[in-house]
Amino acid sequence: MDDVLDQLTRDGSVPQEVYQVMRDAIQRTAAQSGKLFQPGQEAHYMALAAAMALKSTGYSIEKTKADA
């Protein structure tokens, strides 16, 4: 898995800045487990936090046609 993540940032599919924004949002959310949300809901809140962090830093998320 780490190799795949490294490759995505190396080839530019996921710019390093985007990765860092998402990673930081996920880490902050993980620290709130049991405080802001019930155990077992981590993935939901981490995904929301990452999306909101990207939006707040000026990024947008668009769906593109996947390569066949």
Secondary structure by P-SEA (a helix, b strand, c coil): caaaaaaaaaaccccaaaaaaaaaaaaaaaaaccccccccaaaaaaaaaaaaaaaaabbbbbbccccc
